[in-house]
């Protein structure tokens, strides 16, 4: 989107008219980000959660293990922050994979 230039005039002692063309461009906002959260349950094995984190979030085994322990102890953990489309895709992948393996693991997203 292009806007009209603004012409600013100023007092000047020389022979020029002192006009300055200033191009005004609207600032674009960054899209909102979304946190992807894993929720604890009493049935999904810890090893399965570690596997989910490695497979869908690209974490190392050590990182996955730490996040899994956070989910286990605190009931919930942020596993990543993404654009809306990516967060939605990751939630869907995790939920589908958990269902296919008959685990009640819950994964959600919320605006940051």
C-alpha positions as CSV (number, residue, x, y, z in Angstrom):
1,X,0.0,0.0,0.0
2,X,1.4,3.3,-1.0
3,X,0.4,6.6,0.6
4,X,0.6,10.2,-0.7
5,X,3.9,12.0,0.1
6,X,3.7,14.8,2.5
7,X,5.4,18.0,1.5
8,X,6.9,19.9,4.4
9,X,8.1,23.5,3.9
10,X,10.5,25.3,6.1
11,X,12.0,28.8,6.2
12,X,15.3,29.0,4.5
13,X,17.8,31.8,3.9
14,X,18.9,30.5,0.5
15,X,17.1,30.7,-2.9
16,X,15.4,27.2,-2.6
17,X,11.8,27.0,-1.5
18,X,12.8,24.7,1.4
19,X,10.3,22.0,0.4
20,X,11.1,18.5,1.6
21,X,9.2,15.4,0.4
22,X,8.6,12.9,3.2
23,X,7.3,9.5,2.2
24,X,5.0,8.1,4.8
25,X,4.5,4.3,5.0
26,X,2.2,2.6,7.3
27,X,3.8,0.3,9.8
28,X,2.8,-3.3,9.4
29,X,2.2,-5.3,12.6
30,X,3.8,-8.7,13.2
31,X,1.2,-11.5,13.4
32,X,0.3,-12.7,16.8
33,X,2.1,-15.7,18.2
34,X,0.6,-18.7,19.9
35,X,1.9,-21.0,22.6
36,X,1.5,-24.7,22.1
37,X,0.8,-26.4,25.5
38,X,1.0,-30.1,26.5
39,X,-1.3,-31.0,29.4
40,X,-0.6,-33.8,31.9
41,X,-2.8,-36.8,32.3
42,X,-2.5,-40.0,34.4
43,X,-2.4,-42.4,31.5
44,X,-0.1,-41.3,28.8
45,X,3.4,-42.9,29.3
46,X,6.3,-40.5,29.9
47,X,8.3,-42.1,27.1
48,X,5.4,-41.4,24.6
49,X,5.5,-37.7,25.6
50,X,9.3,-37.6,25.1
51,X,8.8,-39.2,21.6
52,X,6.1,-36.6,20.7
53,X,8.4,-33.7,21.7
54,X,11.3,-35.2,19.7
55,X,9.2,-36.0,16.6
56,X,7.0,-32.9,16.3
57,X,9.0,-30.2,18.0
58,X,12.5,-31.2,16.9
59,X,13.8,-31.3,20.5
60,X,16.8,-33.4,21.6
61,X,16.2,-36.3,24.0
62,X,17.5,-34.2,26.9
63,X,15.2,-31.3,26.1
64,X,12.2,-33.5,25.6
65,X,12.8,-35.3,28.9
66,X,13.0,-31.9,30.8
67,X,9.8,-30.7,29.2
68,X,8.1,-34.0,29.9
69,X,9.1,-33.7,33.6
70,X,7.7,-30.1,33.7
71,X,4.4,-31.4,32.3
72,X,4.3,-34.2,34.8
73,X,5.1,-32.0,37.8
74,X,3.3,-28.8,36.9
75,X,0.4,-30.2,34.9
76,X,1.2,-28.1,31.8
77,X,4.2,-26.9,29.8
78,X,4.8,-24.6,26.8
79,X,6.5,-26.7,24.1
80,X,6.8,-24.0,21.5
81,X,5.7,-20.6,20.3
82,X,4.6,-20.3,16.6
83,X,2.4,-18.4,14.2
84,X,-1.3,-19.4,14.3
85,X,-1.1,-21.8,11.3
86,X,2.0,-23.6,12.5
87,X,0.7,-23.9,16.1
88,X,-2.7,-25.2,14.8
89,X,-0.8,-27.8,12.7
90,X,1.4,-29.0,15.5
91,X,-1.6,-29.3,17.9
92,X,-3.4,-31.4,15.2
93,X,-0.4,-33.6,14.6
94,X,0.1,-34.3,18.3
95,X,-3.6,-35.0,18.9
96,X,-3.9,-37.3,15.9
97,X,-0.7,-39.2,16.8
98,X,-1.9,-39.6,20.4
99,X,-5.3,-40.9,19.3
100,X,-3.8,-43.4,16.8
101,X,-1.7,-44.8,19.7
102,X,-4.7,-44.8,22.1
103,X,-3.4,-42.2,24.5
104,X,-5.5,-39.4,26.0
105,X,-2.7,-36.8,25.7
106,X,-4.1,-33.3,25.3
107,X,-2.3,-30.5,23.3
108,X,-3.7,-27.0,23.0
109,X,-2.7,-23.6,21.9
110,X,-3.3,-20.1,23.2
111,X,-2.5,-16.6,22.1
112,X,0.8,-15.3,23.6
